[in-house]
Amino acid sequence: MNYAALSAAIQAYTENTEADFIAEIPVFVQQAEQRIYNSMQFPSIRKNVTGSTSSGNKYLGCPNDFLAVYSIAVIDATGSYEYLLNKDVNFIRQAYPQPTDTAIPRYYALFGAQSNDVNELTFILGPTPDATYGVELHYYYYPESIVTAGTTWLGDNFDSVLLYGSLVEAYTYMKGETDMMALYNQKFMEALALAKRLADGMERQDAYRSGQFRQKVT
């Protein structure tokens, strides 16, 4: 389902084609996307980027679209990966109080916004890197909305959860009848459960490791 089809479906389900309502449909869809992306961990909401540390500098910038860490590793001169452990800033400050406490980093924490860009977060590493190391970061981000992209992975592969999520937002805007609001919310939660089964269940196991799924016979 692309955005044009989604918008048409929202208007058809709500039987509302008023100009003011149609103008708000992008907001309904983006609010639904945000709820969906924060309810499960689809691979489609992960990115992989590479960068490097600077010798003697314990800070490392985050990508502009960064939401949360999936994994972060430093790569030494031999190409070996050292995956870093997430800690609090105060742990790193206590464990490595001096900037001269240098070695290959073992820990990281989200430090806060950069002084020159309040919208971009910064990692603090511990200990301070003693050389330039490669960095590989897997992180969560919000994919481009179907509103602007036209088509997305979610719209192509799980349009039911996007449709019903948008209808919940649309009916909230319309201050719709309680029974219809409850129905759309129920449909959304059912679709969300199926999507979560895929994202947090099926995509995290296989028949070799976990065996085939078996339904209990009664």
Order of alpha helices (4+ residues) and beta strands (2+ residues): alpha-alpha-beta-beta-beta-beta-beta-alpha-beta-beta-beta-beta-beta-alpha-alpha-alpha-alpha-alpha
